[in-house]
Amino acid sequence: MNMAAFAIDFLQASVGALLSASAAWGLLALARRRWPALAMRRMPWLLALLTGVLAMPLMLLPVPARYSLVPVAVSLPLTKPTMAVVADGAALHGDDDLNDTDMLPLCAWLWLGCYAAGASWHAWRWQRGRRLVRALLQAAERLDGAALAAHPALADQACPLPVLEVDAPVTPMLAGLRHPVLLLPRHLRGFDVEQQRLIIAHELTHLRRRDHWCQHAGALLQAMLWFVPAAHALRRQLHWALELGCDSAVLAARPASARRSYAAALLAQLSVLQRQAAGPAPVALQFGAAGPTLAERVRRIRTAAPAAPASVLGVIVLALPALCAASVLLQPRLAADHGMPAVPASALAAVVTASPWQAPLATLRVTSEYGSTNRPSGKPHRGMDFAARRGSAVLAPAAGVVTVATDRYAGGTRYGKVIVVDHGDGLQTLYAHLDALAVQAGDRVAAGQRIALSGATGKVTGPHLHFEVLRDGGQVDPRTLLDTALPLR
């Protein structure tokens, strides 16, 4: 696969990721309205982000036509065809200009550049957050021995990780991934002792639940899906679920007075956050993070909410991978040449010898050769044009199975009425600008059988037959297979 083909595939994969993540967000938003306790569960929101991210590499993989639910082939002019021959004095009897999809590679390249720029900006933002946390840690003082014993909230309990204290207007936080530390602001000593203990219990519960791993994973997945609005909403909901789940675990089996004290500590931290110019929220779990959901969080702290049914969680967890699979199966199957060179005559000689191909019209007169640039667009022709009056019988040059018979090929009307016949061994023929179709998809046709009537449908200047031959998805010169039936050049 060349880079142009990769850029187009990446554009398609990005659209698939956008749809997958948006569908996952919609599903979870509806489920949350029915079961509000779902907001406390972190796994569905993390899996929803993962669904969008996995859709990208999965859609970059080739999907066989028999597995694709949208098996319409789309020809993409990614490379200039080889074996091009310009017909001397060829009289144009109707012509087409089917290469206006050249804008697609340009758009794909532009999108690839935009994606790289967006990903780089998120990487810079992540590094900036890490530098802020590192600066706080360097300015902090490590508490151990007598210092820990003198701290009112740590005097009578063992802490399983290093504790640092900093004189800065920040909130208590769990910082670091592989080697986390507990960073406490010095102003915390001014809180009620019970509030201090609840705040530290909150951070230690994050550690026990490994929420810092989920938080880092969510931030990474969001950065990969930076162009998807639903991904940012999922990331916010994941952070919300981490905090609510931690609150619920800390307050389980505690009296109502502890809930009131916990809520008061949360509100006290809000004033600290309002004085904080730029916090390290992306890379650290903070107690008392401000936001529009703070009032709802306080309400949930004061009133215990019932848990979401386990059966509902199971259905949602199974539905999210199904969305990812659907995004792959529903992708349009792009039959681009992906930089594949034209198949040499030697590679097709065995096919021609075993089953000579017949002419697609009773009388053949070539008006535009394969690869010819004697065209309005100046782009190489990707097939052959034959002079044909409207209503002339179009014949199958060899036996095969009709795979496409449509008025809207590749989702548009440029080709007019189109038939595609699969002849096996990777060979396909395409007939465009037809006036009427005599077969439908799934029909078996014999060599010489009438399959359509020629016409002037689609983007053409007059009636003629546009004929293409494809080998394993790449255009080849039709003369390679029709040479014995064609007039001498």
DRENLUM-760807 format. One line per field, with one value per residue (C-alpha): residue number from 1; chain; x, y, z. Coordinates in Angstrom, 3 decimals, padded with zeros to 6 digits. Layout:
// DRENLUM-760807
nr	[NUM;...];
kette	[A;...];
X	[X;...];
Y	[Y;...];
Z	[Z;...];
***
This chain:
// DRENLUM-760807
nr	[1;2;3;4;5;6;7;8;9;10;11;12;13;14;15;16;17;18;19;20;21;22;23;24;25;26;27;28;29;30;31;32;33;34;35;36;37;38;39;40;41;42;43;44;45;46;47;48;49;50;51;52;53;54;55;56;57;58;59;60;61;62;63;64;65;66;67;68;69;70;71;72;73;74;75;76;77;78;79;80;81;82;83;84;85;86;87;88;89;90;91;92;93;94;95;96;97;98;99;100;101;102;103;104;105;106;107;108;109;110;111;112;113;114;115;116;117;118;119;120;121;122;123;124;125;126;127;128;129;130;131;132;133;134;135;136;137;138;139;140;141;142;143;144;145;146;147;148;149;150;151;152;153;154;155;156;157;158;159;160;161;162;163;164;165;166;167;168;169;170;171;172;173;174;175;176;177;178;179;180;181;182;183;184;185;186;187;188;189;190;191;192;193;194;195;196;197;198;199;200;201;202;203;204;205;206;207;208;209;210;211;212;213;214;215;216;217;218;219;220;221;222;223;224;225;226;227;228;229;230;231;232;233;234;235;236;237;238;239;240;241;242;243;244;245;246;247;248;249;250;251;252;253;254;255;256;257;258;259;260;261;262;263;264;265;266;267;268;269;270;271;272;273;274;275;276;277;278;279;280;281;282;283;284;285;286;287;288;289;290;291;292;293;294;295;296;297;298;299;300;301;302;303;304;305;306;307;308;309;310;311;312;313;314;315;316;317;318;319;320;321;322;323;324;325;326;327;328;329;330;331;332;333;334;335;336;337;338;339;340;341;342;343;344;345;346;347;348;349;350;351;352;353;354;355;356;357;358;359;360;361;362;363;364;365;366;367;368;369;370;371;372;373;374;375;376;377;378;379;380;381;382;383;384;385;386;387;388;389;390;391;392;393;394;395;396;397;398;399;400;401;402;403;404;405;406;407;408;409;410;411;412;413;414;415;416;417;418;419;420;421;422;423;424;425;426;427;428;429;430;431;432;433;434;435;436;437;438;439;440;441;442;443;444;445;446;447;448;449;450;451;452;453;454;455;456;457;458;459;460;461;462;463;464;465;466;467;468;469;470;471;472;473;474;475;476;477;478;479;480;481;482;483;484;485;486;487;488;489];
kette	[A;A;A;A;A;A;A;A;A;A;A;A;A;A;A;A;A;A;A;A;A;A;A;A;A;A;A;A;A;A;A;A;A;A;A;A;A;A;A;A;A;A;A;A;A;A;A;A;A;A;A;A;A;A;A;A;A;A;A;A;A;A;A;A;A;A;A;A;A;A;A;A;A;A;A;A;A;A;A;A;A;A;A;A;A;A;A;A;A;A;A;A;A;A;A;A;A;A;A;A;A;A;A;A;A;A;A;A;A;A;A;A;A;A;A;A;A;A;A;A;A;A;A;A;A;A;A;A;A;A;A;A;A;A;A;A;A;A;A;A;A;A;A;A;A;A;A;A;A;A;A;A;A;A;A;A;A;A;A;A;A;A;A;A;A;A;A;A;A;A;A;A;A;A;A;A;A;A;A;A;A;A;A;A;A;A;A;A;A;A;A;A;A;A;A;A;A;A;A;A;A;A;A;A;A;A;A;A;A;A;A;A;A;A;A;A;A;A;A;A;A;A;A;A;A;A;A;A;A;A;A;A;A;A;A;A;A;A;A;A;A;A;A;A;A;A;A;A;A;A;A;A;A;A;A;A;A;A;A;A;A;A;A;A;A;A;A;A;A;A;A;A;A;A;A;A;A;A;A;A;A;A;A;A;A;A;A;A;A;A;A;A;A;A;A;A;A;A;A;A;A;A;A;A;A;A;A;A;A;A;A;A;A;A;A;A;A;A;A;A;A;A;A;A;A;A;A;A;A;A;A;A;A;A;A;A;A;A;A;A;A;A;A;A;A;A;A;A;A;A;A;A;A;A;A;A;A;A;A;A;A;A;A;A;A;A;A;A;A;A;A;A;A;A;A;A;A;A;A;A;A;A;A;A;A;A;A;A;A;A;A;A;A;A;A;A;A;A;A;A;A;A;A;A;A;A;A;A;A;A;A;A;A;A;A;A;A;A;A;A;A;A;A;A;A;A;A;A;A;A;A;A;A;A;A;A;A;A;A;A;A;A;A;A;A;A;A;A;A;A;A;A;A;A;A;A;A;A;A;A;A;A;A;A;A;A;A;A;A;A;A;A;A;A;A;A;A;A;A;A;A;A;A;A;A;A;A;A;A];
X	[000.000;001.426;001.048;-001.787;-003.810;-003.008;-004.169;-007.528;-007.929;-007.035;-009.687;-012.273;-011.086;-011.382;-014.986;-015.620;-014.089;-016.227;-019.391;-018.421;-017.565;-020.664;-022.893;-021.273;-021.820;-025.463;-026.028;-024.500;-026.284;-029.645;-028.721;-027.642;-031.021;-032.715;-030.205;-028.573;-026.241;-024.443;-022.645;-020.577;-019.285;-015.983;-015.721;-018.552;-017.147;-013.608;-014.805;-016.756;-013.553;-011.752;-014.520;-013.819;-010.053;-010.195;-012.440;-009.523;-007.004;-009.786;-011.081;-007.566;-007.575;-008.940;-012.461;-013.350;-016.427;-018.362;-018.079;-018.817;-022.431;-021.787;-020.023;-020.109;-016.730;-015.350;-012.604;-009.999;-007.359;-004.367;-001.669;-001.249;-002.033;000.758;000.661;-000.965;-001.384;-002.817;-004.892;-003.727;-006.539;-009.130;-012.479;-014.381;-017.922;-019.090;-016.597;-016.519;-014.491;-014.579;-011.481;-012.926;-012.368;-008.827;-010.072;-010.412;-006.649;-006.093;-008.702;-007.183;-003.711;-005.092;-006.885;-003.747;-001.871;-004.656;-004.764;-001.006;-001.208;-004.060;-002.317;000.877;-001.010;-002.530;000.892;002.296;-000.597;000.077;003.755;002.848;000.669;003.489;005.897;003.449;003.160;006.934;007.454;005.049;006.823;010.230;008.972;007.343;008.794;008.676;006.996;008.456;009.089;008.407;006.785;004.199;003.564;002.994;000.446;-003.038;-004.557;-001.650;-000.558;-002.551;-002.528;000.058;000.321;001.303;002.988;005.306;003.636;004.767;003.557;003.720;002.967;000.869;-002.833;-003.515;-005.815;-004.724;-003.819;-002.462;000.417;002.363;001.552;004.050;005.344;002.502;002.902;000.367;000.765;-000.918;-001.185;-000.037;-003.343;-005.012;-003.822;-006.358;-009.267;-011.166;-009.258;-012.124;-012.226;-008.488;-008.793;-011.678;-009.728;-006.679;-008.953;-010.331;-006.879;-005.874;-009.102;-008.137;-004.846;-006.502;-008.977;-006.139;-008.107;-004.904;-004.381;-007.922;-007.401;-004.191;-005.776;-008.772;-006.541;-004.534;-007.667;-009.147;-005.961;-006.178;-009.806;-009.252;-011.381;-014.439;-016.672;-018.212;-014.747;-014.306;-017.725;-016.807;-013.519;-015.328;-017.845;-015.024;-013.412;-016.825;-017.289;-013.849;-014.687;-018.229;-017.083;-014.325;-016.754;-019.116;-016.320;-015.010;-018.430;-019.708;-020.915;-020.023;-022.589;-024.483;-022.215;-019.234;-021.120;-021.783;-018.150;-016.994;-019.232;-017.983;-014.373;-015.232;-016.749;-013.771;-011.471;-013.522;-012.234;-008.671;-009.255;-010.708;-007.385;-005.417;-004.360;-003.391;-003.751;-002.296;-005.716;-004.849;-002.144;-003.188;-006.257;-007.387;-009.840;-012.464;-012.106;-014.323;-016.875;-020.548;-021.223;-019.950;-023.450;-024.597;-021.573;-022.356;-025.949;-024.804;-022.385;-025.149;-027.615;-026.491;-027.695;-028.616;-026.158;-026.904;-028.162;-025.377;-027.398;-027.550;-023.787;-023.282;-025.499;-023.724;-020.270;-021.306;-023.012;-019.915;-017.741;-020.745;-020.734;-017.054;-017.676;-020.611;-018.467;-016.084;-018.744;-020.674;-017.679;-017.863;-015.469;-013.004;-011.622;-008.732;-005.677;-003.580;-000.630;-000.857;000.803;-001.097;-000.967;001.477;000.277;002.233;000.232;-003.038;-001.881;-003.015;-006.517;-006.821;-005.529;-007.821;-010.956;-010.706;-012.723;-015.382;-016.122;-018.543;-020.295;-021.213;-019.044;-016.068;-014.686;-012.338;-012.870;-010.592;-007.800;-006.791;-004.353;-005.187;-004.939;-006.857;-009.687;-011.342;-009.661;-006.236;-006.102;-005.246;-008.247;-008.907;-010.728;-011.673;-014.511;-016.318;-018.595;-022.141;-025.545;-028.079;-029.732;-026.877;-026.612;-023.798;-022.440;-020.525;-017.030;-016.719;-018.793;-019.152;-021.417;-022.990;-021.878;-023.201;-026.193;-027.147;-028.132;-025.915;-022.489;-020.150;-022.928;-023.138;-024.424;-021.176;-021.044;-024.752;-026.176;-023.403;-022.859;-019.862;-019.232;-016.850;-015.177;-013.211;-009.462;-009.523;-010.849;-013.754;-015.267;-017.191;-019.698;-020.784;-023.235;-025.732;-029.250;-030.938;-029.901;-030.843;-029.406;-029.317;-026.770;-026.307;-027.151;-024.803;-024.026;-022.509;-019.971;-021.764;-024.950;-026.692;-026.435;-027.443;-028.109;-025.600;-026.568;-025.459;-026.372;-024.135;-021.402;-020.872;-020.961;-022.773;-023.785;-020.968;-019.797;-017.168;-015.449;-012.949;-011.051;-009.776;-007.367;-007.301;-008.719;-006.249;-007.097;-005.500;-005.480;-008.599;-006.570;-004.707;-007.858;-009.734;-006.805;-008.083;-011.518;-010.273;-009.452;-005.782;-004.450];
Y	[000.000;003.397;006.530;007.960;004.808;004.887;008.512;007.622;004.560;006.646;009.211;006.448;004.932;008.332;008.623;005.138;006.091;009.233;007.210;004.433;006.761;008.873;005.793;004.513;007.879;007.916;004.387;005.149;008.492;006.764;004.020;006.596;008.329;005.016;003.903;007.008;004.814;003.943;007.280;005.737;002.821;003.552;000.519;001.332;004.808;003.516;000.763;003.323;005.299;002.087;001.260;004.437;003.943;000.282;001.178;003.002;000.136;-002.361;-000.256;000.000;-003.775;-005.126;-006.532;-009.303;-008.483;-011.451;-009.999;-006.374;-005.255;-002.391;-004.154;-001.272;-000.844;002.656;003.260;005.704;007.123;006.771;006.227;006.875;003.710;001.982;000.332;003.522;003.802;006.865;006.063;008.005;010.059;008.502;010.165;010.796;009.452;010.433;010.731;010.559;012.224;009.770;010.890;013.756;011.693;013.090;015.505;012.582;011.920;015.664;015.777;012.641;014.191;017.373;015.349;013.311;016.550;017.944;014.741;014.812;018.469;017.770;014.741;016.768;019.524;016.999;015.431;018.888;019.537;016.225;017.031;020.458;018.826;016.462;019.383;021.133;018.031;017.527;021.128;020.605;017.407;019.088;021.918;019.516;018.163;014.434;013.431;010.467;009.390;012.248;014.390;011.699;011.179;014.915;015.130;015.058;012.867;010.415;009.983;006.821;005.099;003.562;005.019;002.527;005.149;008.149;011.293;014.755;018.128;021.346;024.953;025.742;026.389;022.905;020.094;016.749;014.457;011.072;011.846;009.405;006.179;003.392;004.940;007.102;009.477;011.248;015.021;017.037;020.840;022.455;024.275;020.871;020.969;023.750;021.431;019.443;016.246;014.024;015.894;015.421;011.690;011.379;013.265;011.021;007.963;009.219;009.330;005.950;004.463;005.756;003.914;000.691;000.791;001.621;004.625;006.402;003.742;004.268;008.015;007.830;005.349;007.627;010.635;008.666;007.398;010.891;012.262;009.644;010.661;014.397;015.136;013.323;015.531;012.444;011.303;014.456;013.893;010.274;011.382;013.838;011.172;008.714;011.211;011.799;008.032;007.687;010.342;009.112;005.513;006.528;008.626;005.671;003.316;005.744;006.433;002.855;001.840;005.281;007.279;010.281;012.649;011.410;012.140;015.716;016.196;014.740;017.128;020.084;019.156;018.996;022.481;023.843;022.641;024.507;027.853;026.547;025.449;028.830;030.415;027.824;029.299;026.103;022.773;019.417;017.805;015.753;013.712;013.588;012.505;015.452;015.635;018.334;018.933;021.841;021.716;022.008;018.625;019.646;020.294;016.899;015.250;016.856;015.668;012.105;012.246;013.236;010.653;007.097;005.967;002.365;000.500;-000.206;-003.762;-006.162;-007.445;-003.940;-003.558;-006.903;-005.945;-002.603;-004.174;-006.633;-003.958;-001.757;-004.358;-005.045;-001.363;-001.621;-004.684;-002.979;000.033;-002.288;-004.342;-001.240;000.522;001.076;-001.351;000.893;-001.006;001.372;000.215;001.271;001.947;-001.481;-001.424;-002.586;-006.337;-007.315;-009.268;-012.358;-012.598;-012.755;-014.892;-018.125;-016.765;-015.611;-018.925;-021.018;-019.000;-016.444;-013.329;-012.081;-008.519;-006.602;-005.176;-006.710;-004.119;-002.568;000.865;002.274;005.979;006.303;003.949;002.878;005.439;008.019;011.657;013.027;013.885;017.019;016.530;015.682;012.694;009.143;007.125;004.156;002.003;001.902;003.730;002.081;003.826;002.555;003.904;004.187;000.804;-001.325;-004.737;-004.991;-008.546;-010.353;-011.091;-014.150;-016.144;-014.774;-013.553;-010.091;-008.381;-004.864;-003.704;-000.206;003.317;004.844;003.281;004.205;006.258;008.707;009.140;009.896;006.432;006.358;002.851;000.359;-003.393;-005.179;-008.845;-011.053;-013.618;-015.363;-015.528;-011.887;-010.578;-008.141;-006.119;-002.869;-001.416;002.208;004.756;002.032;002.842;-000.251;-003.251;-006.803;-008.551;-008.004;-008.638;-012.352;-013.469;-015.847;-014.862;-016.782;-015.522;-013.553;-013.111;-009.733;-007.987;-004.395;-001.755;001.008;004.606;007.993;008.001;009.713;012.255;011.879;013.927;011.314;007.639;005.096;002.157;002.731;-000.610;-001.377;-004.521;-004.972;-007.585;-007.931;-004.422;-002.718;-001.429;-003.233;-002.516;-004.185;-004.932;-007.525;-009.666;-008.407;-008.148;-010.850;-009.217;-005.648;-003.979;-003.334;-000.013];
Z	[000.000;-000.958;001.136;-000.970;-000.413;003.295;003.524;001.958;004.159;007.208;006.283;006.041;009.327;011.012;009.864;011.232;014.576;014.682;014.073;016.498;019.380;018.753;018.714;021.920;023.608;022.500;023.795;027.192;027.492;026.967;029.437;032.018;031.801;032.531;035.203;036.795;038.881;035.636;036.017;038.845;036.753;035.034;032.759;030.281;029.611;029.189;026.839;024.820;024.243;023.345;020.854;018.911;018.974;017.891;014.970;013.324;012.975;012.278;009.390;008.000;007.587;004.286;004.635;002.151;000.092;001.498;004.999;004.102;004.404;001.967;-000.930;-003.412;-005.014;-005.373;-007.893;-006.645;-008.972;-006.694;-009.264;-012.911;-014.896;-016.750;-020.189;-021.490;-025.261;-027.018;-030.068;-033.117;-034.547;-032.263;-032.941;-029.757;-030.049;-026.608;-023.797;-020.038;-017.311;-014.460;-012.582;-010.558;-007.397;-007.491;-004.833;-002.436;-002.124;-001.620;001.138;002.656;002.730;004.297;006.949;007.686;008.294;010.486;012.526;013.079;014.157;016.576;018.047;018.461;020.287;022.696;023.255;024.060;026.440;028.157;028.572;029.926;032.571;033.491;033.866;036.184;038.354;038.312;039.419;042.319;043.350;043.212;045.407;047.880;051.106;051.747;055.002;056.841;060.410;062.797;060.079;059.360;063.063;063.489;060.679;062.265;059.529;059.213;062.824;063.488;060.084;057.779;054.283;051.522;049.321;049.728;051.083;049.997;051.228;049.209;050.082;047.003;046.293;044.902;045.919;047.377;044.512;043.544;041.151;039.018;037.229;037.904;041.144;042.473;045.392;047.569;047.273;050.034;050.192;053.419;053.829;054.341;057.965;058.549;057.764;060.368;061.261;060.109;056.797;056.375;056.984;054.528;051.864;052.312;052.314;048.994;047.395;048.832;047.478;044.036;044.473;045.590;042.684;040.242;039.057;038.043;035.363;034.066;034.077;032.045;029.632;029.150;028.483;025.904;024.135;024.112;022.541;019.784;019.163;019.599;016.511;017.910;020.102;021.700;022.832;024.905;026.467;027.217;028.790;031.059;032.009;032.752;035.141;036.707;037.146;038.756;041.331;042.015;042.315;044.693;046.759;047.018;048.102;050.743;052.245;052.193;055.673;057.104;059.105;057.740;059.676;057.656;054.439;055.553;056.553;053.220;051.273;053.327;052.525;048.837;048.913;050.826;048.067;045.464;046.708;046.346;042.769;041.875;042.836;040.828;037.493;035.659;037.389;036.425;036.004;032.895;034.634;038.302;040.272;042.353;045.204;044.734;040.985;040.019;037.242;036.376;038.034;041.474;042.857;041.577;043.173;046.543;046.248;045.559;048.501;050.888;049.525;048.727;045.284;044.363;042.159;038.510;037.830;036.906;033.942;032.477;032.788;031.072;028.136;027.715;027.880;025.137;023.037;022.769;020.950;018.706;017.728;016.869;014.679;012.968;012.095;010.257;008.475;007.419;005.913;002.132;000.468;-001.354;-004.313;-004.882;-006.737;-003.680;-005.859;-007.497;-010.893;-013.923;-014.339;-017.100;-020.086;-019.030;-015.811;-017.784;-020.669;-019.016;-018.508;-022.109;-023.454;-021.272;-022.085;-024.949;-024.241;-026.638;-027.649;-025.386;-028.496;-031.822;-033.558;-031.832;-032.612;-029.997;-029.301;-026.260;-025.277;-021.781;-020.383;-023.033;-021.934;-024.933;-022.571;-021.090;-017.708;-019.109;-016.759;-017.855;-018.971;-016.710;-019.228;-022.907;-024.649;-027.561;-030.037;-029.568;-030.499;-027.735;-027.249;-028.641;-026.948;-024.398;-024.152;-021.425;-022.805;-020.528;-018.070;-014.569;-011.782;-011.672;-008.450;-009.115;-011.169;-010.103;-011.108;-008.390;-008.552;-005.685;-004.138;-007.074;-010.613;-012.472;-013.991;-014.753;-014.893;-014.121;-014.195;-012.664;-013.493;-011.505;-013.767;-011.025;-010.514;-009.374;-012.715;-012.958;-015.782;-015.435;-017.915;-017.442;-018.911;-019.791;-020.949;-019.478;-017.384;-018.383;-015.305;-011.566;-008.833;-008.213;-011.761;-013.551;-017.125;-020.007;-022.507;-025.213;-023.160;-023.425;-020.077;-020.894;-023.539;-024.157;-023.507;-022.232;-018.551;-016.037;-016.749;-020.498;-023.701;-025.780;-026.047;-025.839;-023.712;-021.028;-020.332;-017.542;-016.569;-013.017;-011.728;-007.908;-007.572;-009.939;-013.429;-016.358;-020.063;-021.574;-024.719;-022.654;-022.616;-025.686;-028.093;-030.455;-030.598;-031.071;-034.379;-035.090;-033.839];
***
